[in-house]
Amino acid sequence: MAAFYDQAMLNKTRRDKFIMVVTPPDILKPYLNQYERNNRGVNLQSFQFSVYGIVVPTIKVPEVETKYGGQVLKTSSLERPSYENVAVNFTVDNLFNNYWFIYSWLNFLNDEKLSIPNARNPNTNPKLGDYSTTITVYGLDEYNNNKIKFDYTGAIPVELGGINYNYRDSSEAESSFTFSFSQFIATLI
C-alpha cells in the first residue's frame, strides 16, 4: 500500500531552515572552555549560533563512455570522486570567540610560530584522525523540526577567511572558513 503524507504540496524547504553542529576534534577537547576567555582555550558554544550559510555538496557518480559500433554507450563508473571543499559563512561575535575557535584549530594543524603540528603538546603523539571531526547540518521543516541530517566526516579546516573592517560600514563583521572532508552521509530523521 502506498504511503500517505499529511503535508500540503506547496510546503517547500526554506534556505534559512538549518542548524550546523561542529563536534570539537579530539585535539581541541582539552582546551574547551565555556566560561573563561583566554588565549589557550576555545569556546565552541558561541560558534554554533553565528553560522548563516553552508553548502550541501553535489553528489556525483560519473559515467564511463565506451565506444561500440559507431556509437557511444554510457554506464556508471561505480565510484565517487572526492568532494569539493565546503565554505561556511559566519558572523563574528563581539568577543571573537567563534573566529578564535577556527583559528586555534588551524593553529594545531600548523603552529604560527614553530610551523609544526601540535606545538602546544610536543611530547604527545596524536593520530591524524585527532585533528578532524564530524560536522553535521540538520535540515529543518517549517516548524523547526529536524527532518534530514547531513554528516561531513573527517572534516578539517583548510582556510579561515579574513575580516573586512571599514569605517564607512557599521554592519556586522563577517568571515568564513573552508573545510575539507572525506565522506558525506545523508540520513532522514
Residue, then its C-alpha position, 0 to 999 in steps of 0.5 A: m500500500a502506498a504511503f500517505y503524507d499529511q503535508a500540503m504540496l506547496n510546503k517547500t524547504r526554506r534556505d534559512k531552515f538549518i542548524m550546523v553542529v561542529t563536534p570539537p576534534d579530539i585535539l581541541k577537547p582539552y582546551l574547551n572552555q565555556y566560561e573563561r576567555n583566554n588565549r589557550g582555550v576555545n569556546l565552541q558554544s558561541f560558534q554554533f549560533s553565528v553560522y548563516g550559510i553552508v553548502v550541501p555538496t553535489i553528489k556525483v557518480p560519473e559515467v564511463e563512455t565506451k565506444y561500440g559500433g559507431q556509437v557511444l554507450k554510457t554506464s556508471s563508473l561505480e565510484r565517487p570522486s572526492y568532494e569539493n571543499v565546503a565554505v561556511n559563512f559566519t558572523v563574528d561575535n563581539l568577543f571573537n570567540n567563534y573566529w578564535f575557535i577556527y583559528s586555534w584549530l588551524n593553529f594545531l594543524n600548523d603552529e604560527k610560530l614553530s610551523i609544526p603540528n601540535a606545538r602546544n603538546p610536543n611530547t604527545n603523539p596524536k593520530l591524524g584522525d585527532y585533528s578532524t571531526t564530524i560536522t553535521v547540518y540538520g535540515l529543518d521543516e517549517y516548524n523547526n523540526n529536524k527532518i534530514k541530517f547531513d554528516y561531513t566526516g573527517a572534516i578539517p579546516v583548510e582556510l579561515g577567511g579574513i575580516n573586512y573592517n571599514y569605517r564607512d560600514s557599521s554592519e556586522a563583521e563577517s568571515s568564513f572558513t573552508f573545510s575539507f572532508s572525506q565522506f558525506i552521509a545523508t540520513l532522514i530523521 
